[in-house]
């Protein structure tokens, strides 16, 4: 018997689909939840393929397209690509492949960082694929003229967060290696260019000693989702918290343990699996 949370619906009661390479997109889901508590949400963590950062763009596009089909088959009315790497690699492809579906993607928050910096030095923490993407280059070119933008890929940080290590010695060392050189060059604003990274903002702030402003783009993504739903008359009318159904293509037990900790609430959780290039649950 199919769960109530998994039944496809339509119109205002249809769910929002959200996906990421892993648990990082929960930082975006959390922001959507705060702004739109009445929306049903389907979340897909592709932990079987995490991290996306080192993978070829064509492969990320293929994963993203099939995940979108998976979410749409379960009634998603809007899809949030809650992954900077997937947004850089696949967002344009997804919009072309599914022209009737509204998508919200991640864009490095370089513009607000450039607008608010007082020292003229901004740091961006993101994966290699995000830095190599045309979207990031375009944002820097358009909005960061006259501002020094420092970059770091924080090697291994996604894996640390996926393992639930948000403040251990290994995680601290990765962030210190990234942040200390930036601080030495006068950085006063740091952008989270990967949806995993907001979960270590408290550690970032501790390392920086309160000397930097940290920008998490998740609230802006939630506001854009709300605008698209309002424009289509598709926003849920209920204000009470609606169900969240979450899937992982990785091991279910660790996912079940870490999701409530990161999200601050529970969800119905299911295993999904890749059968060749097809995703099923």
matplotlib code that plots the C-alpha trace (Angstrom):
import matplotlib.pyplot as plt

x = [0.0, 1.5, 2.2, 0.0, 3.2, 4.1, 0.8, 1.0, -1.2, -1.8, -2.3, -1.9, -1.6, 1.2, 4.6, 7.8, 10.6, 14.1, 17.3, 21.0, 24.0, 23.6, 22.4, 23.6, 20.2, 18.6, 20.0, 17.8, 14.8, 15.1, 14.8, 11.8, 10.2, 10.6, 9.0, 6.4, 5.5, 2.3, 4.0, 4.5, 8.1, 9.8, 13.6, 16.1, 19.6, 21.8, 24.2, 25.1, 26.9, 28.1, 30.2, 29.1, 32.0, 34.7, 32.3, 32.0, 29.2, 27.6, 27.3, 25.8, 23.3, 22.2, 21.8, 19.9, 17.6, 16.7, 16.2, 13.8, 11.8, 11.7, 10.3, 7.8, 6.5, 5.6, 3.7, 6.3, 4.9, 8.3, 11.8, 14.6, 18.1, 19.5, 23.0, 25.5, 27.4, 24.2, 22.9, 26.1, 26.2, 22.6, 20.1, 20.0, 19.8, 16.9, 14.9, 15.3, 14.4, 11.3, 10.0, 6.7, 8.3, 9.5, 13.0, 14.9, 18.7, 21.6, 23.7, 26.8, 25.8, 28.6, 26.3, 25.2, 28.7, 30.1, 27.5, 28.1, 31.9, 33.7, 37.2, 36.6, 37.7, 35.2, 35.7, 33.8, 33.8, 32.6, 33.4, 35.7, 32.8, 31.0, 34.1, 34.7, 31.1, 29.9, 27.3, 29.9, 32.2, 29.2, 28.2, 31.7, 32.0, 28.6, 28.7, 32.2, 33.9, 36.4, 36.1, 38.8, 37.2, 39.2, 38.2, 38.8, 37.4, 37.7, 38.8, 37.1, 34.6, 31.5, 32.5, 33.0, 29.6, 28.0, 29.5, 27.9, 31.2, 30.3, 32.9, 35.6, 39.3, 39.3, 36.5, 38.2, 41.5, 39.9, 38.2, 41.2, 43.3, 40.7, 39.9, 43.2, 44.8, 41.6, 41.6, 45.3, 44.2, 41.4, 38.3, 35.2, 32.5, 32.4, 29.9, 28.6, 28.9, 27.9, 24.6, 26.5, 28.6, 25.9, 25.9, 29.4, 28.7, 29.0, 32.5, 33.4, 32.3, 34.3, 37.5, 37.0, 36.4, 33.4, 35.4, 33.4, 29.8, 28.8, 26.2, 23.9, 21.9, 19.2, 16.7, 16.9, 16.2, 13.2, 11.9, 12.3, 10.4, 7.6, 7.5, 7.2, 4.4, 2.6, 2.9, 1.4, -1.3, 0.2, 1.1, -0.5, -3.2, -2.6, -0.3, 0.1, 3.3, 2.8, 4.6, 8.2, 9.1, 12.8, 14.7, 18.4, 20.2, 22.8, 22.5, 19.2, 20.1, 22.7, 20.4, 17.6, 19.9, 21.3, 18.3, 16.4, 19.5, 20.2, 16.6, 15.3, 12.3, 11.5, 10.5, 9.2, 12.4, 12.7, 15.5, 15.9, 18.2, 19.8, 19.2, 21.6, 20.5, 17.0, 16.1, 13.5, 12.1]
y = [0.0, 3.3, 5.9, 9.0, 11.0, 9.4, 9.7, 12.0, 15.1, 18.1, 21.9, 23.6, 20.3, 19.0, 18.8, 20.8, 18.5, 19.2, 17.4, 17.4, 15.1, 14.3, 16.0, 19.5, 20.4, 20.0, 23.5, 24.7, 22.6, 24.1, 27.6, 26.5, 25.0, 28.2, 30.3, 27.8, 25.4, 24.3, 22.9, 19.2, 18.4, 15.5, 15.4, 13.2, 12.8, 11.1, 9.8, 6.9, 9.4, 12.0, 14.1, 15.6, 18.1, 16.0, 14.4, 15.4, 17.8, 15.4, 12.8, 15.3, 16.4, 12.7, 12.3, 15.5, 14.7, 11.3, 12.7, 15.3, 12.6, 10.7, 13.8, 14.7, 11.1, 11.7, 14.9, 17.7, 21.1, 22.8, 21.5, 23.1, 22.1, 22.4, 21.8, 24.4, 21.8, 20.4, 23.9, 24.9, 21.7, 21.0, 23.8, 25.1, 21.6, 20.8, 23.9, 23.0, 19.4, 20.1, 23.4, 23.3, 22.9, 25.8, 25.2, 27.1, 26.7, 27.8, 30.8, 31.8, 34.8, 37.0, 39.9, 40.5, 39.8, 42.5, 44.9, 44.5, 44.1, 47.0, 45.7, 45.0, 41.3, 38.5, 34.8, 32.0, 28.4, 26.0, 22.8, 22.7, 22.2, 25.3, 27.4, 26.0, 26.6, 29.4, 30.5, 31.4, 33.2, 35.2, 36.2, 37.4, 39.3, 41.0, 41.8, 41.7, 44.5, 46.3, 43.5, 40.9, 37.5, 34.7, 31.1, 27.8, 24.3, 23.0, 19.5, 16.8, 19.1, 17.6, 14.1, 15.3, 16.8, 13.8, 11.7, 14.0, 15.6, 19.3, 20.4, 17.7, 18.1, 17.1, 19.5, 22.3, 21.7, 21.9, 25.2, 26.7, 25.9, 27.7, 30.7, 31.7, 32.8, 34.7, 36.4, 37.4, 39.1, 41.1, 39.1, 40.4, 38.4, 34.7, 33.1, 29.6, 28.3, 24.7, 23.7, 21.4, 24.3, 26.2, 23.3, 24.4, 28.1, 28.0, 26.6, 29.1, 31.9, 30.5, 30.2, 33.8, 35.2, 37.2, 39.1, 38.0, 38.1, 34.6, 34.6, 31.6, 31.8, 29.3, 32.0, 33.7, 30.4, 29.8, 33.3, 32.6, 29.3, 31.3, 33.9, 31.1, 29.4, 32.7, 33.5, 30.2, 30.2, 27.0, 27.9, 25.7, 27.3, 25.4, 27.1, 24.0, 21.9, 19.6, 16.2, 15.8, 12.6, 12.0, 9.5, 8.5, 6.5, 5.7, 3.8, 4.4, 4.0, 6.8, 9.0, 8.3, 9.3, 12.5, 14.1, 15.0, 16.5, 18.7, 19.6, 20.0, 17.8, 14.3, 13.1, 9.9, 8.3, 5.8, 4.1, 4.7, 3.0, 3.4, 0.5, 1.5, 5.0, 4.7, 5.8, 3.9, 3.5]
z = [0.0, -1.1, 1.6, 1.8, 1.5, -1.8, -3.6, -6.6, -6.5, -8.7, -8.4, -5.1, -3.2, -5.4, -3.7, -4.3, -5.5, -4.1, -4.9, -4.2, -4.5, -0.8, 2.4, 1.6, 0.0, 3.4, 4.1, 1.3, 2.3, 5.8, 4.3, 2.1, 5.2, 7.2, 4.4, 3.1, 5.9, 4.1, 1.1, 0.7, -0.2, -1.9, -1.3, -3.1, -1.8, -4.5, -1.9, -4.2, -6.4, -3.9, -4.3, -7.7, -7.7, -9.4, -12.0, -15.7, -16.5, -18.9, -16.1, -13.7, -16.4, -16.8, -13.1, -12.8, -15.7, -14.3, -10.7, -12.2, -13.9, -10.6, -8.8, -11.6, -11.6, -8.0, -8.8, -8.2, -9.4, -9.1, -8.9, -6.7, -7.8, -4.3, -5.4, -6.7, -8.8, -10.4, -11.0, -12.8, -14.8, -15.5, -14.8, -18.4, -19.7, -17.3, -18.3, -22.0, -21.4, -19.2, -20.6, -18.7, -15.3, -13.2, -11.8, -9.1, -9.0, -6.9, -7.9, -5.9, -3.8, -5.2, -5.9, -2.2, -1.0, -3.4, -2.4, 1.4, 1.6, 3.3, 2.8, -0.9, -0.4, -0.7, -0.2, -1.9, -0.7, -3.4, -5.3, -8.4, -10.8, -9.5, -10.0, -13.5, -14.6, -16.9, -14.3, -11.7, -14.2, -15.4, -11.8, -11.0, -14.2, -13.8, -10.1, -8.7, -10.7, -8.4, -5.7, -5.0, -5.0, -3.3, -3.9, -2.1, -3.0, 0.6, -0.5, 1.5, 3.2, 1.5, 2.6, 6.2, 6.3, 4.7, 7.5, 10.1, 11.2, 11.5, 14.1, 14.4, 14.0, 10.3, 9.4, 11.3, 9.5, 6.1, 7.0, 8.6, 5.5, 3.4, 5.7, 7.3, 3.9, 3.1, 6.5, 6.0, 2.8, 4.5, 3.6, 5.4, 3.6, 2.8, 0.5, 0.9, -2.7, -1.8, -0.1, 2.2, 3.7, 5.6, 8.1, 9.2, 9.5, 13.3, 12.9, 10.2, 12.4, 15.3, 13.1, 11.8, 15.3, 14.2, 11.6, 8.6, 7.4, 6.1, 3.3, 2.9, -0.4, 0.9, 2.0, -1.4, -3.1, -0.9, -1.8, -5.5, -5.1, -3.4, -6.3, -8.9, -7.0, -6.5, -10.2, -11.2, -8.5, -7.3, -3.7, -1.1, 1.0, 4.2, 6.8, 9.0, 8.4, 5.4, 5.1, 3.9, 2.1, 1.6, -0.5, -0.6, -3.2, -0.5, 2.8, 4.4, 8.1, 8.2, 6.3, 8.8, 11.6, 10.2, 8.5, 11.7, 13.2, 10.2, 9.4, 12.9, 12.3, 11.1, 7.6, 6.0, 4.6, 1.8, -0.2, -3.9, -6.2, -9.6, -12.0, -14.8, -15.7, -14.3, -10.7, -8.9, -5.3]

ax = plt.figure().add_subplot(projection="3d")
ax.plot(x, y, z, "-o")
ax.set_aspect("equal")
plt.show()
